[in-house]
Amino acid sequence: MTETDLAANGAPVGATFRLEGLVQGIGVRPAIVRLASALALSGTVANNAVGVDIHVEGRPPDVSSFADRLLQSLPDAARVDAVHQAPSAITGAVGFHLLFAPGMDRPATPVPHDLAVCDACLAEVSDSADRREGYSFTSCTKCGPRYSIIRTMPYERRDTSMQPFALCERCSHEDVTPNDRRFHAQTSACGECGPQLRACDSQGNPQGDDADAIRAASKVIHSGGIVTLKGIGGYQLLCDATSGEAVRRLRNRKRRRSKPLPVMLEEQALVSPPPPELDAFNSPANPIVLVPDDCVPGLAPGVATGLDTVGIMRPTTPLHRQLLQQAQRPLVATSGNVEGEPLAYINAAAHQELSPVADLLLHHDREIVRPIDDSVVRIIAGREVTIRAGRGIAPLPLKLHCDGQLLAIGGHQKVALALSNGEQCVLGPHIGNLDTAPARQRFEEQTRQLMQLYGCRPERIVRDLHPDYFTTRWAAEQGTEQLAVQHHHAHVVAGMLEHGWLDRTVLGVAFDGTGYGTDGTIWGGEFLVATAGRFHRAASLRQFVLPGGEQAVRQPWRIAVALVADACGRDRAAQLFKAKIPEEQLQSTIDVAARGLGAQTSSMGRLFDGAAALILGLTDASFEGEPAMQLEAASDPEADGTYELTIDDSTTMLRIDWRPMIQQILRDREAGIPTGTMATRFHRAVATAVSGIAARFPQSPVVPSGGCFQNRVLSEMLAAMLEGHPQPVGWPGRIPPNDGGLAAGQLAIAAARLADANNSERPR
């Protein structure tokens, strides 16, 4: 009798399935065990280097039903990129079993993300009849830490920082019960067998454990004090977000003068939040979401000074939820560091670094293996745009084929890494700015960690073109072949990668604060006709002087003076800030600008800074981008009119001339036009200029990129103007448009150039 005849008579058949994608660490294997058991199938399921392997055997209709129901049975957080199915031999297996997988040298499956606590776990923590009542580390297959506790892939408890916590009898029973929510949940624990919370004051004196520790923290918050808390990926600093004095105290101790502070709250504290923002707020990734400030009434003005938005997030863990419930008010929840230093994540070091800042410290004994900061997102032109890729979003798998192993290291600000291990490509989590020695040490540490996790042994390091970046010097010290990539080309290609356009020629619009150009000047207002491997500069902003170089970024009045001196003459420039700037300093700045002695730039970000100084009267900025953010916040959506940015096409490369606009801004100032109207006219002028350039390239998709396109007013004005463009527009999305996405573009450029080189070397 043939095998087909046996099958027709109901004899057992076997089948294998391989799932590729985000299928580890989110309850996929337990879901498969439940499905197979319900169908009375025998076999196994195990993690592997590319995803999950399944073997089933049983009656033909049951195996067929398993195949039909497989994808529908998986958790919502699963993302299956491919399913491979094949017949297999019968092994005589008895029962269906979940197998442990060996360690992986170069994993091809995505690393699971840290996820916010789910509703089911929160319900247990709040239930006085539940054995996990009040337990701060409650989690299940749908929530809890993942990336931050993983030592090696695949994701198994034995290879995480949960390994030291042996399961108690009741947790062990849950772990082996297929219908239990914690069936093979790698972070499962309870108050009897899991991590423990303890509190101490800034001198290290114990202030209670577990519930007593939470009560002590609540008392400090109620009194206007500051608490530091060990979260999933690092420490956080918390205080009463409704207390002006508490916020001022936190800013002074953290040395964060005016950069906005995120707020943690429950959904019921929000007033009429827009639906897209609410969806992001409630997502398992649990990012900080920028919302209109009127959605969160009662906050202290110092939370987001001069802005019309505030960053909000819901409780990440049961510990956060319990603190919020006891505080009964929104809490500032900002990164646990002093401004400019890396995120604290190791208990002893965190106590040393943060005890001068915090009045009470909440530690626990679960090790954070890989530090990761909170993600930040914003809804722009109907899309969720990642501003910072951190917890819940990174590591971000990239749809990119790359021959060989590469490491891309970004630039100098908002640094994140990207790599290819020959099996997959990913964008790593936000590391930050590399201005200080500790920040640079963290960069080196996280580079080693990310390469170890993915088994990446880079054959080439991809870096920015800038000769003076720390990352450039670091790359030169590694003894590995380097590939230098122009900054704005990397921005544009990151946008192309986002939309799967690496095989197309696009018009990239790269607007940001700074980037080293191929001519040795500072670019930042660029229109590039680009492929994944090459580009040429089709248009750019007319250059202007940055008097004082980097000092002009901190003192935008210098940029304003330079712009006015060029557009209207030095006498007009001298009148602008004479009431605010000492005469000698003002005149020396005008001299530098008039003689063209400072660094030359075509940066749109710096033009925003200069316009903010002219329109709003700003003289200083405590962080990069602050003037532009305040200019956006000042915009009046009801205002009409625009300014003139002319397009000079007298040379091969088009130039956008800003001088008429500066003259018009000064006329509006003299006429007493409201600042909101002037801010809107500035944004509309920039959007109109971009639309005008795009109209000259009707065959090219448009890819807006760079930090300026985090600006919602600019982006949404431009989106409306480009609705009639013959080609699609590739707006930013999961890959940050700022320098946090730079490494993704670098990696894609390197992959394209290497592919071109390999193709040219093949015999024809």
N, C-alpha and C positions, 0 to 999 in steps of 0.2 A: 504494500500500500504506500502511495506517495505521501510526501509531507503535506501536500495540498489536501489530499483525501483525509488525512488525520485531522487537519484543522477544520475541515468541513464537518467531521463527526464530533467536534467539540474537544479534541485533544488539546492539551496546553500549548500555547505559543509564547515566544519571548520577543521582547522589543527593547531597544535602547533609545534613550533620548538625551541629547546634550543641550542645555540652555546656556546661552551666552548673553552677557549684559550685566546689569546691576542686580545680582541674584544671590549675593552672600550677605549675611548679617541682618537680614530683614524678615526672617521667618519663612523663607522659601522651602527649605528642606522639611520642616515640620508640616507645612501645608501639603507637600507631596506625600508624606507618610500618611496623613489623614485621608487623602483622596484614595491612595492605593489600598489602605486598610478597609475603607468603606466599600471598595469594589472587590474585596477578598483576593487581591493580587499579592503575590510574593515578589521579593526582590530587594533592591538596595537603592539608596540615594547618598551621594557624597559630593562635597565640594571638590573642585579641581582647579588647575591653573587658569582655565578660561571661563569657568562658571560652575555649573552643576551637572553631574552625570547621574542618570537614572537607568536602572535595569528593572523591568517588570516581566512577570510571566504568570499565565493563568488562562482562563477560557477566552477564546477569540473575541466574543462580544464585550467582555470586560476590558480586555486590552484596548479594543477599539474605543470604548467609552472613556477610558483613561486618556487616550490621545485627544479625544474631542474636548474633554473638560479640563485638560492640564492648565492652559493659560488662564482660564477663568477662575481657577482655584487659588491662584497665587495672591499674595498680599498686594494691596494697592501701591505700596512703595516700590514694588519690583518693576524693573524695566528690562524687558527681554528684547535683545537686538537680533537674535537668531535662534532657531530651533532645528536641530538635526535629529532625524528619526531613522532607525534602521531595524530590520529584523535581527534577532540574536538567538543563540542556542539556548536550550533549556538547561538550567543548572541544578534543578531539583531543590531550589531554595524553599525554606519553610518560614513563613511570615515575612513581613516587610521591615527592613532595618535601616537605620541611619548610621552611616559609617563615618569614621574620622579620617581626614585626608592628611597625607604627609605634607611637610613644608614645601614651599614653592621657591624656586630660584628666581624665576622671572614671571610673576603672575600676569595673566592676560585678562583677568576679570577685574572690574572696577572695585576699588576698596570701598566698603560701606561707610556711609556718613553718620555722624552723631545726630541723633534725632531728639526732638523735644518730648517730654513726658506726654503719654497719651491719656485720654479721658478715663479709660478703664483703670489705669494705675492711680490717677488722681482720686478716683472714687474710693479705691481701697484705702488710700492714705487718710481720707476724710471719714472713714467708716469706723466708728468706735467698736464695732463687733468684729472687725477684720484684724487678722494677726499682723498686718503691715500698717496698721494705723500709726500715723506720725513718722513712718520710716522714710528718711530723706533720700534713700538710694533705690527706691522701688522702681522697677522697670520690667519689660517683657520683650517678646520678639518684635514688637512694633515700635519700641522706643528705647531711649537711653544712649549711653556712649558707645561708639564703635571705633571710628578712626583714631580718636584720642587715646585709646587704650590698647591698640593693636601693636604687637611687637613684630610679628611676621604674618604673612598670608599663608594658607587660607584662614578665615576668621573662625577660630576655635578658642574656647575659654582657656585652654592650656597655654595658648600663645598670646594672651592678653594680660593686663595687670589685674584681672579678676582671678588669675590662677591661684594666688595665695589663700583665697577665701573658699575653703572647702564647704560644699553644700551640707546643710543640716538634713535631718531625716525628712522633714516635711517638704523642703525645697527639692530634695532628691526625688521624692515621689512625683512632684510636679514635672520635674525634668524628664521623666521617662513615661509620662502619661500623654499619649498622642492627642487627646482631646483637650488638654489643658493649654491655656494661653502661654504658659511658660515651658512648653515642651521644647527641650533643647534650646532654651533662651540663654545665650552665653553670659549675660550679665545678671542672671537671676540671683537674688539674695534676699535676706530678711534681717531683722534686728538681731537675730540669734547668730547668724553665720556671716553676715556681710560687712561692708565698710562701716565705720563709726565716725560720728561727728564730734568735734570738741571745740570749745571756745577758750580763748585766752585774751588778756588785755595786751596793750602795747609793750608791757614789760615782761610778758610771757607768763603771767600768773593765771592759773586755770580759772575759768569762769563758768564751768559746767559742761556736761556732755549731752548730746542728742536733744531732747525736748528742752532741757534747761539751757542749752547753748542757744537755741532759737529764741527762747524768752529773753535771754540776756541781750541778744542782738536787737530784738524788737525794742527793748528798753533804751538802748543806745540811740536807735533811730528816732524814737519818740522825743528824746532829749536834744535832738539836733546834731547828734554825733555821726561818725562815719564808721561803717562796717566794711571789712574786706572779707570776701567769701570765695572759697575754692569751688569753682564751677566745673563744667564738663571739660573745657579745654584750657582753663587757666583761671587766675584769680580775677575778681571783679571788685570794684569799689561802689558801695551803696550808701545813699542818704535819702532823706525826705525830699522828694521833688517839688513839694509845695512850699518849702521853707527857703526863703531868700537867704537867710543866714547860713543854713546848712549847705546850700549850693555854693555860696561864697567861700565857706570854709574848705569845701572840697576842692574848688578851683585853686585856692591859694596853696593848699598842701600838695596837690597834684601838679602844680605849676602849669595849669591849662587856662590861659587868660580868657579866651572867648570862643574857642572851638566848641561847637554844640555838643551837648551831653545826651545820651540816649536814656529813655525812660521805660521802666518795666511796669506793666499794669495788666489788669484783667479786662476782658472785652467789654464788660458792663460799665467800665469807666469811660468808654468812648462815646462821643456824641456825633451821630450821623456820619460815620466813616464811609468813604466811597467804597463800593463793593470790591473793586480790584485790590485795593489796599487791604481790605479786611480778609480777603482770600489769602493774600501773602502773609498777613499777620497770623492766621490760623494754620498755616502749612506746617508739616512736620519738620521742615528745615528751620523754622522759627528764626528768621532773620530779623534784624532791625529794619523797620519799614518807615520810610518818610511819608508823613501825612500832613495835611493842613493843620496849623497850630490850633485852630478853633475846634478841632476834634477832641482836644484834650484840655478842657477848661481847668483853671485853678493852679496851673504850674507856676513856679517862681519864674520871673522874667529872665533870670540869669541862666536858665536851662538852654536857651537857644537865642542869644542876644542878636537883635537886628535881623532875624530871619522870620519867614512866615510858615515854616515847616518845623516839625519836631520828629525825631526818630523814636519809634515805639517798638516794644517787643513784649510777648507774653512770657509767663514763667517757663523757664527751660527745664527745671527739675522739680521734684516734690519739695525740695528745700526752698527754692525760690517761692513756690506757691504758699508754703506755710509762713514765710516771712511776710509776704504781701498780705495774707489774711490777718496776721497779728498787727501789722503796721496800719492797715485800713486806709491806705493812701498810695498813690503812685510813688515809685522809688527810682531815683537816678541809679543806673546800673552801667557803669563805664569800665573800661579795661583796667585791670589791676597793674598799673605802672605809673611812674612819674613821667611827665611829658618828654618824649624823645627816647625813652628807654624801652626795651622789649617787654612783652607781657610776662608777668611772673607766673610760674606754674609749679615750682618745686617748693615743698613746705618750708624748709629751713631758709632757703634764699628769699622766699616770699615774705617770711616774717621779718627778715633783716631789712628788706627793701621797702616794705609797706607799713611797718610799725610806726614810722614817723608820720604816716598819712592817716592811718586808721586808729580809732579808739578801741575797737574790738576786732579780733581776727577769728574767722571760722575755718578751721582746717579739717581735713579728713584723711584717712589712711589708704585710699585707693590712688595709686600712682597715675599721674598724667604722663603717658609715654611720649605723646606728640602734642605740643601746645598748638592751639588754634583759637583765633579770635572770632567774635560774632560776625556773621555776614551782614551786609547792608544792601538793601534794594530800594528801588524807586519805580513807581509807575510813570512812564513817559510815553506819550503818544499811543496809549493803550497797551503798551508792552511792559512786562516786568524787566527792569534793567538792573543788573548786578553792579553795585558801586564798589563793594568789597566782597571778595569770594572767601568766605571762612567757613565756620561751623555749619553743617547741613548742606553746603553747596560744593565745597572743595574736599578732597581732590576732584576736579571736574574732568571726566573723560572727554577726549577730543576726537572727533570723527576725521582722523588724519592717518594716512598710511605713510610710514616712514621706514626706509631700509636702514637698518643699523641702529645704534644706540647714541642718542644725543642728549645734551643738557643745555637748556636755554635759561639764562639767568637774569633777564629783564634789564632794568636801568639802574636808577639810584633812588627814586621815590616810589612808594607803594609797591615795593618789590614782591614778586611772586615768581616761583620757578615753574618751568615746564620741562617735561622729559619724554623721551621714547626709550623703552627698554627692548625694542625689537618686536614686542608683542602688543603693546598698546601705548597710546600717547595721552598724557594728562597735564592739566594745569594745576599746580599745587596751591596750597592755602596762602593767603596774605601773610607776608613777613613784616613789611613796613619800610620806613625810610632808613637809609644807612648813613646817617649823619654822625653817629656816636660809636665809640669802640664797642660797648655792649651790644648795640644793634648789629654791628658787623660780626661779632662773635655768634650771635643768634643766627644770622644768615648762614654762616659756615656750618653751624650745628644742624640747622634744618635741611641744608643741602645734603649733608651726610645721611641724615635720617630718611629723607625722601628717596635718595638713591638706594639705600639699604632696603627699604620697604618694597621697592619695585625691582630690585636686583639690577639696577642700571649701572653699567660700567661704560661711561661715555667715551666714544671714539673722537668726538668733537664737542667743543663748548661754543655755544652761540651767544654772542654778547652785543651790546650797543656799540655804535660807532664812536661814542664820546671817549676821548683819550684819558680823561681825568676822573671818570667814575671809579668808585671802589671796585665795582664788579669787573671793570676792564683790567685793573691791576691784579685782582684775584685770579682771573682767568689766565693771565700771563704767567702766574706762579704755579699753575697746575701741571705744566709739562705735557699738555694735550693740545692737539691742533685746534685752532680757533677759527671762527667764522664771524666777521663783524657785519652787523645789519643796521641800516639806517632807521632811526627811531620812528619816523612817521610812516615809512613803508611797513614797519612791523604793526603799527596801529591799524592801518588799512587792511593788511592781510589777516589780522585777527578778526576783523569784521567779515571778511570774505569767508574765513573758516567757519564763523558762526552760521552762515547761510549756505554752506556747501558750494561756494562759488570759486573754488581754487582753480578751476579750469577756465575761468572767464577773465576778460579784460574789463576793469571797472574804472569809474572815476571816484577815487577816494578823496574824501574831504577830511583832512587831519588838522583839527583845531585843539591846541593845548598850550601849556605855559612855556615849555622849552623842549628842545631836541636838537642834537648836533647834526648840522647839515653836511652834505657832501662838499660844500664850499668852505667849511670851517666856521660858518656863522650860525647863529641861533635861529632855528626855524620854529614854526608853530602855527602858521596860517596857510596851510598847503593844500593844493589840489593836485593829486598825483594820478596820472593814467597808469594803472598798475596791473600786473599779473602777479601770480604767487611768487615768481622768481625775480621779476624786474619791475622797474618803474621809470617814468620820466616826469619831471616837474612841469605841469601844464600851466599853473597859475599860482600866485602867492600874494600875500598881503605886502603892501609897500613897506619897506624897512623903516625903522626908527631907532633912535639911540636909547639905551638903558643906562642913564647916568648912575654910576656907582655899581653897576653890575647887579650882583645878588642883593645888594642893599636896596635897589629899586623895587624888588619884590616885597620887601618888608616895609618900604615907604613909598606907596604908590603915587604920592604927590610928585615924586621925581619923574615918573613916567608922564604924568599930566603936564608937567612943565616942559618936558622934551617935545611932546606932541604939539603943544600950543606954540612953542618957539618955532617949530618947523612950519606949522600951518598959518600962523598969524604974526610971527616976529617976536623978538626977545622982549620988547617993551610990554607987549600984551602978556607974555608969560610972567614978567616980573610983578604984574598987578595981582595975579591969581591968589597966591598964598602968602602975601606979605604980612597979613595979620596973624598967620599961624607959624611961619617958618622964619628963623633969624635971617636978617638981610644978607649977611656974608655967606651963609650956607646956600640961600636961594640964588644969589648971583653966581656963585661958583658952579652950581648945578646948571644954570642957564648957559654959562660959558662952555661947559663940557658938551651940552646938547647942541649949542649953536655951531661949535667947531667939529662936531661929529667924532668926538674922542672916545666916547663910551662904546661898549659892545653893541653891535648892530643886531637887530632881531626883526623877524617877520611874524612874531607870535601873536595869535589872536587872544590867547589868555592874558598876555600883558596889555593888549589894547583894551580888554575888558577892565583890567585894573585901572588903567589911566582914565577910562570913561567914568568908572565909579568914583574916582577922586574928583573929577570935574563935576559930575552930576550930584553926588551926595556929600561932597566936601571932605572925603576921607583923607587922612594923612598917613595912617599907620595900618599895618595888617599883622596879626599875631600868628597867622598860618596861611600857607599858599591857597589861593582860591577864595579867601574871605571877602575881598572887595567884590568879586564877581557874584558870589552868593548873595551879598547884600543888595547888589544891583538887580538881580533877579527878583528878590523879595520885594523890592520897592516898585516893581512894574505894576502899572494899573491896567488890568485887562480891558477896561472900557475906553482907554485912551486911543486917539486916532493919530494919524500922521506918521512920518518917518523922516530919517535923515538920508543924506546922499553919500553912498560909497560908489565912486565911479570906477569903471573898468578900463584900464589903459591897455590897448591892444597894439601899441606902436612897436613892440618888440615881440620876439618869438614866444616868450613866456608872458602870459597876461599878468597884470599887476592891479590889485584892488587898492585904490587910493582913498585913504581915510581923511585926508586934509579937509575936503568940503564938509564932512560930517563934524569935525572938530569946530570949524567955524560956525556951523549951525547950532551946535550945543552951546557955544558961548553966547550966541544971539538969544537963544531961549533962556539962558540964565539971566541975562540982562533984562529980558522981558517979563521975568517972574513966572515963567511957565512952571507948573508943579513938577517936582522931581519924579513922581510916578509916571507922568506923561513922557518926560525926557528918557527915563529908563526904558519904557516901552518902545519909543521911537528908535533907540539904539538897537534893541534886540531885532526890531522889524527891519532895520537897515542891514544888519548882518545876514538875516535870513533871506532878504531880497537879493543880496549880492551872491549868496550861494546858489539860489535858484537861477539867477542870471547866468552864472558860469555853467551850471548843469545844462541849461538850455542849449549851450554850444556843443554839448556832447550827447546828442539824442540817442545814439546807439549804445551808450554805456550805462549799465546799472550804477547807481550812486551808493557809496558806502560812507556815511558819516561816522567819524571815529575821533578819539581823543577826549580828554577830560571836559572840554567845553560842551560836549553833547550830553553831559549829565544835567545840563541846564534845561529844565522843562519848558520854560517860556520860549527859548530859542528853538528847541527841537520841535515843539508843537506848532509854532509859526511856520517853520520850514516844512513840516509834514503836510500842512495845508497847501503850501505853495507848490509842492512837488506831486500833488495828487494827479496832475495831468502829464507827468513825465512819461515818455514812451516806454521806459525801462523800469524795473522794480527798484525799490530803495531798501537797502539792507541796514535797518536800524540796529543799534546795540541790543544785546539780550543777556544771555548767561555769562558770556565772557565780558569782563569789565571793559568799558571804553577807555578808561584811564590807564595809567602805567601798570595797574594790576593785571591787565590783559596783554601787556607787551610781550611777555615770554611766549605766549601762545602763538602770536604772530611771528616771532623769531623762529620758533620751531617749524612752523609751516613753510617759511621762506627757505630755511635750511633743507627741509625735505624736498622742496621743489628744485633747488639748485643741485642737490646731490643726484636727484633723479635725472635731471638734464645732463649732468656730467656722465652718469652711467650710460645714458642712451647714446651720447656722442662717442663713447669709447667702444660701443658694440660694432662688430664688423657689419658692413652694409652689403 
